């Protein structure tokens, strides 16, 4: 076999092994991440710990949390072997996006309005604001009246207790 063909075959073999070796690294990093002693010893919260572990995957096409998601999606080493890592990550992230989209509520359809409808709505809003301001003023005056009446009641109760004491 020619030397270049032999080298190319070795490169292809190394590429097949590469994703499986990343699997091994991610598996170990997840064990570190889930170890409470790691968080305590390093004084990290979960997000800071994940950022710290990103450094261990700097040569990979995704960060620690993304690779952890890939591991959850493909938990077996043989599922990683012989596959391109960038395609595995893209597939998992796409599936995650679809899952989140399916769980989220659909947006209501956008309603188009004419300028006249908009102007009418603005007028109604101004009327509501005016009514609200008037009701607030009425509420304040009623609260003041309640305060005066409570004071008057306490005066009358005092007078009543004095009169009762005289009788």
C-alpha positions as CSV (number, residue, x, y, z in Angstrom):
1,X,0.0,0.0,0.0
2,X,1.2,3.5,-0.8
3,X,2.4,5.6,2.1
4,X,-0.3,8.3,1.6
5,X,-3.1,5.8,1.5
6,X,-1.8,4.2,4.7
7,X,-1.6,7.6,6.4
8,X,-5.1,8.5,5.2
9,X,-6.4,5.2,6.5
10,X,-4.8,5.8,9.9
11,X,-6.3,9.3,10.0
12,X,-9.8,7.9,9.3
13,X,-9.3,5.3,12.0
14,X,-8.2,8.0,14.5
15,X,-11.2,10.1,13.5
16,X,-13.5,7.1,14.2
17,X,-11.9,6.8,17.7
18,X,-12.0,10.5,18.4
19,X,-15.7,10.8,19.3
20,X,-15.5,7.7,21.5
21,X,-12.5,9.3,23.3
22,X,-14.5,12.5,23.8
23,X,-17.3,10.2,25.2
24,X,-14.8,9.0,27.8
25,X,-13.8,12.5,28.7
26,X,-17.4,13.7,29.0
27,X,-18.3,10.7,31.1
28,X,-15.5,11.5,33.5
29,X,-16.3,15.2,33.6
30,X,-20.0,14.5,34.4
31,X,-18.8,12.3,37.3
32,X,-16.7,15.3,38.5
33,X,-19.6,17.7,38.0
34,X,-22.0,15.6,40.0
35,X,-19.6,15.0,42.9
36,X,-20.6,17.3,45.7
37,X,-17.1,17.4,47.0
38,X,-15.9,19.1,43.8
39,X,-18.4,21.9,44.2
40,X,-17.6,22.3,47.9
41,X,-13.8,22.1,47.5
42,X,-13.8,24.6,44.6
43,X,-16.5,26.8,46.1
44,X,-18.5,26.7,42.9
45,X,-22.2,26.8,42.1
46,X,-23.5,24.5,39.3
47,X,-23.1,27.1,36.5
48,X,-19.6,28.1,37.6
49,X,-18.6,24.5,37.8
50,X,-19.9,23.9,34.2
51,X,-17.9,26.9,33.0
52,X,-14.8,25.6,34.8
53,X,-15.3,22.2,33.1
54,X,-15.6,23.9,29.7
55,X,-11.8,24.3,29.8
56,X,-11.4,20.6,29.7
57,X,-13.4,20.5,26.4
58,X,-11.8,23.5,24.8
59,X,-10.7,21.4,21.8
60,X,-14.2,20.1,21.2
61,X,-17.0,21.8,19.2
62,X,-19.2,22.4,22.3
63,X,-19.0,23.2,26.0
64,X,-19.5,21.0,28.9
65,X,-23.3,21.4,29.3
66,X,-23.9,20.8,25.6
67,X,-21.7,17.7,25.8
68,X,-23.5,16.5,28.9
69,X,-26.8,16.8,26.9
70,X,-25.3,14.8,24.2
71,X,-24.3,12.1,26.7
72,X,-27.8,12.1,28.1
73,X,-29.1,11.7,24.5
74,X,-26.5,9.0,23.6
75,X,-25.5,7.3,26.8
76,X,-23.6,4.4,25.3
77,X,-20.0,4.7,24.0
78,X,-20.8,2.6,20.9
79,X,-23.4,5.3,19.9
80,X,-20.5,7.8,19.6
81,X,-18.0,5.5,17.9
82,X,-17.3,6.2,14.2
83,X,-19.5,9.3,14.1
84,X,-18.5,12.9,13.5
85,X,-18.7,14.8,16.7
86,X,-20.0,18.0,15.2
87,X,-22.9,16.1,13.6
88,X,-23.8,14.3,16.9
89,X,-23.8,17.7,18.7
90,X,-25.9,19.4,16.0
91,X,-28.4,16.5,16.0
92,X,-28.8,16.6,19.8
93,X,-29.1,20.4,20.0
94,X,-31.6,20.4,17.1
95,X,-33.7,17.7,18.9
96,X,-33.5,19.8,22.2
97,X,-34.7,22.9,20.3
98,X,-37.6,20.9,18.8
99,X,-38.5,19.5,22.2
100,X,-38.5,22.9,23.8
101,X,-40.6,24.3,21.0
102,X,-43.1,21.5,21.4
103,X,-43.4,22.2,25.1
104,X,-43.8,25.9,24.8
105,X,-47.2,27.5,24.2
106,X,-47.9,28.5,20.6
107,X,-48.0,32.2,20.0
108,X,-51.4,33.7,19.3
109,X,-51.8,34.9,15.8
110,X,-51.0,38.5,15.1
111,X,-54.1,40.6,14.5
112,X,-53.8,43.3,11.9
113,X,-55.6,46.5,12.7
114,X,-56.5,49.5,10.6
115,X,-55.5,53.1,11.5
116,X,-59.1,53.8,12.4
117,X,-59.3,50.7,14.8
118,X,-56.0,51.8,16.3
119,X,-57.3,55.4,16.8
120,X,-60.5,54.0,18.4
121,X,-58.6,51.8,20.7
122,X,-56.4,54.8,21.8
123,X,-59.5,56.8,22.5
124,X,-60.9,54.0,24.6
125,X,-57.7,53.7,26.5
126,X,-57.7,57.4,27.3
127,X,-61.3,57.1,28.6
128,X,-60.3,54.2,30.8
129,X,-57.3,56.2,32.1
130,X,-59.6,59.1,32.8
131,X,-62.1,56.9,34.6
132,X,-59.3,55.3,36.6
133,X,-58.0,58.7,37.7
134,X,-61.5,59.7,38.8
135,X,-62.0,56.4,40.7
136,X,-58.7,56.9,42.4
137,X,-59.7,60.4,43.5
138,X,-63.1,59.1,44.7
139,X,-61.3,56.3,46.6
140,X,-59.0,58.8,48.3
141,X,-61.8,61.0,49.4
142,X,-63.8,58.0,50.7
143,X,-60.8,56.9,52.7
144,X,-60.5,60.3,54.2
145,X,-64.2,60.2,55.1
146,X,-63.7,56.8,56.7
147,X,-60.9,58.2,58.7
148,X,-63.1,61.2,59.9
149,X,-66.0,58.9,60.7
150,X,-63.7,56.5,62.7
151,X,-62.5,59.5,64.7
152,X,-66.1,60.7,65.2
153,X,-67.1,57.2,66.4
154,X,-64.2,57.1,68.9
155,X,-65.4,60.6,70.2
156,X,-68.9,59.4,70.5
157,X,-67.8,56.2,72.3
158,X,-65.8,58.3,74.8
159,X,-68.9,60.5,75.4
160,X,-71.0,57.4,75.8
161,X,-68.7,55.8,78.3
162,X,-68.6,59.1,80.3
163,X,-72.4,59.3,80.3
164,X,-72.7,55.7,81.3
165,X,-70.3,56.3,84.2
166,X,-72.5,59.2,85.4
167,X,-75.6,57.1,85.3
